[in-house]
Amino acid sequence: MQEQLTNINVDPLTIAVAVGLLVIFIAVLLVMLVLRRTGQGDDRLKEQLAVLVENQTKMQGAFELLQTNAQTGNSDLKRNLEERLDAFGKRMGDSLGETREKTHENLKSLGERLAVIDRAQKNIEALGHEVSGLQSILSNKQSRGAFGEMRMQDMVEDSLPPGAYEFQKSLSNAKRVDCLIHLPNGAEGIAVDAKFPLESWRNLQDAPDDVFRKQAAAALRTDIKKHIKDIAAKYLLPGETTDTALLFLPSEAIYADLHAHFPELIQLAFTTKVMIVSPTTFMATLLTISSLMKDARMREQAHLIQREVGLMMKDVQLLEDRATKLDRHFKLTEKDISDLLTSTSRIGKRAGKISDVDVEPQSLEADAKPPMVLVKGKPS
């Protein structure tokens, strides 16, 4: 750009002046040629020629002045353009630098967000695998039963102390219950069954139309009735289990669906003393049983508590006796100190009396009499 500006040294005005001088010069040449051919030395033509020469001289001076001014203007224009180009280049550089920094920050932020998205995608993929595994578990009847039993076992182990329950306990009638909860004080145990017919409920949820839905509902009703009656027949044993058994449902949705659409099954369960519990109600039952066990343990240890309280009362009585003796010793000590103060007071008085005694000097004579002792100004 600067090299191109350096090559531009002539403006349109300069070109016009140059063309004018060229025309005058050509006219002068033509006049001279005409004079030479005609041979005439007319003074008028000479004057015109002189005027033309003078005008050419003036035009040449003006052309030189214009050329000088044009060169000066071109230099100023060139300098201004260079300054503006430098400023524009600086602004462009600063703008590019800022744009580069912002682009770098945006790319860095984009990279961090892509990393977060990548981690989230991995978590979603892992969750998808887990859901697929759960679906594969729930698609198998035996797996669904094992899933309900495992969830029931986890809740029991988290709520009750060891030894308060047994899993897969064989009863006296050779039936095996999923869980038997032992109550305190030798009471009968509570039987818990976790084999709810999930297959029938699943068929009801997957029914494509009303016809299949009615058939699935009838099958579910039949299966639940049979299961409730089986629990009552197998797990309600007088003297061994309580008169109420628990039917554990692994899902709150199933529990709510039964209460909403199958109230006759809930009524049948109450009648046969089989309580249908969801994870929430089962947890509340377990916490209540745990509180009862704690109270029973407290009652079992009541005699130990009473013995310790008796020993503590003896210690309190002994402490009171020793405090009484100490008070008596304090009183004797106080009397001894009072007697001691009385004696010291008497000694002080006698010392005062002794200090008031004046003794006269003895006589130097051989037959001098014993010295006279004056007590309070009187001879003694």
WOTAPE-V701357 format. One record per residue. RES is the residue in one small letter. NEAR is the number of other C-alpha atoms within 8 Angstrom. Layout:
res={RES	RES}
near={NEAR	NEAR}
This chain:
res={m	q	e	q	l	t	n	i	n	v	d	p	l	t	i	a	v	a	v	g	l	l	v	i	f	i	a	v	l	l	v	m	l	v	l	r	r	t	g	q	g	d	d	r	l	k	e	q	l	a	v	l	v	e	n	q	t	k	m	q	g	a	f	e	l	l	q	t	n	a	q	t	g	n	s	d	l	k	r	n	l	e	e	r	l	d	a	f	g	k	r	m	g	d	s	l	g	e	t	r	e	k	t	h	e	n	l	k	s	l	g	e	r	l	a	v	i	d	r	a	q	k	n	i	e	a	l	g	h	e	v	s	g	l	q	s	i	l	s	n	k	q	s	r	g	a	f	g	e	m	r	m	q	d	m	v	e	d	s	l	p	p	g	a	y	e	f	q	k	s	l	s	n	a	k	r	v	d	c	l	i	h	l	p	n	g	a	e	g	i	a	v	d	a	k	f	p	l	e	s	w	r	n	l	q	d	a	p	d	d	v	f	r	k	q	a	a	a	a	l	r	t	d	i	k	k	h	i	k	d	i	a	a	k	y	l	l	p	g	e	t	t	d	t	a	l	l	f	l	p	s	e	a	i	y	a	d	l	h	a	h	f	p	e	l	i	q	l	a	f	t	t	k	v	m	i	v	s	p	t	t	f	m	a	t	l	l	t	i	s	s	l	m	k	d	a	r	m	r	e	q	a	h	l	i	q	r	e	v	g	l	m	m	k	d	v	q	l	l	e	d	r	a	t	k	l	d	r	h	f	k	l	t	e	k	d	i	s	d	l	l	t	s	t	s	r	i	g	k	r	a	g	k	i	s	d	v	d	v	e	p	q	s	l	e	a	d	a	k	p	p	m	v	l	v	k	g	k	p	s}
near={4	7	6	7	8	8	6	8	8	9	8	6	6	12	9	8	10	9	8	8	11	8	8	10	9	8	8	11	8	8	9	8	8	8	10	8	6	6	6	6	7	6	6	6	8	9	8	8	10	8	8	10	9	8	8	11	8	8	10	9	8	8	11	8	8	9	10	8	8	12	10	8	8	10	8	8	8	11	8	8	8	9	8	8	8	8	8	8	8	8	8	8	8	8	8	8	8	8	8	8	8	8	8	8	8	8	8	8	8	8	8	8	8	8	8	8	8	8	8	8	8	8	8	8	8	8	8	8	8	8	8	8	8	8	8	8	10	9	8	8	9	6	10	12	12	8	9	13	11	8	9	12	10	8	9	10	9	6	10	11	7	6	5	9	11	9	9	9	10	9	9	5	6	6	9	8	14	12	13	14	11	10	12	8	5	5	7	10	11	13	16	13	13	13	9	11	10	9	7	12	12	8	9	12	7	6	10	6	6	7	6	10	12	8	8	13	11	8	9	12	10	8	10	11	10	8	10	12	9	8	12	12	7	9	12	13	9	7	6	7	13	13	8	11	16	12	14	16	14	11	8	10	6	10	12	8	9	11	9	7	6	10	9	6	11	11	8	9	12	9	7	9	10	14	10	11	12	12	12	8	8	10	10	8	8	11	10	8	9	11	8	9	10	8	8	10	8	8	7	7	8	8	7	7	8	8	8	8	8	8	8	8	8	8	8	8	8	8	8	8	8	8	8	8	8	8	8	8	8	8	8	8	8	8	8	8	8	8	8	8	8	8	8	8	8	8	8	8	8	8	8	8	8	7	6	7	9	7	7	8	5	7	7	5	5	4	4	8	5	5	8	8	9	12	9	6	5	6	7	6}
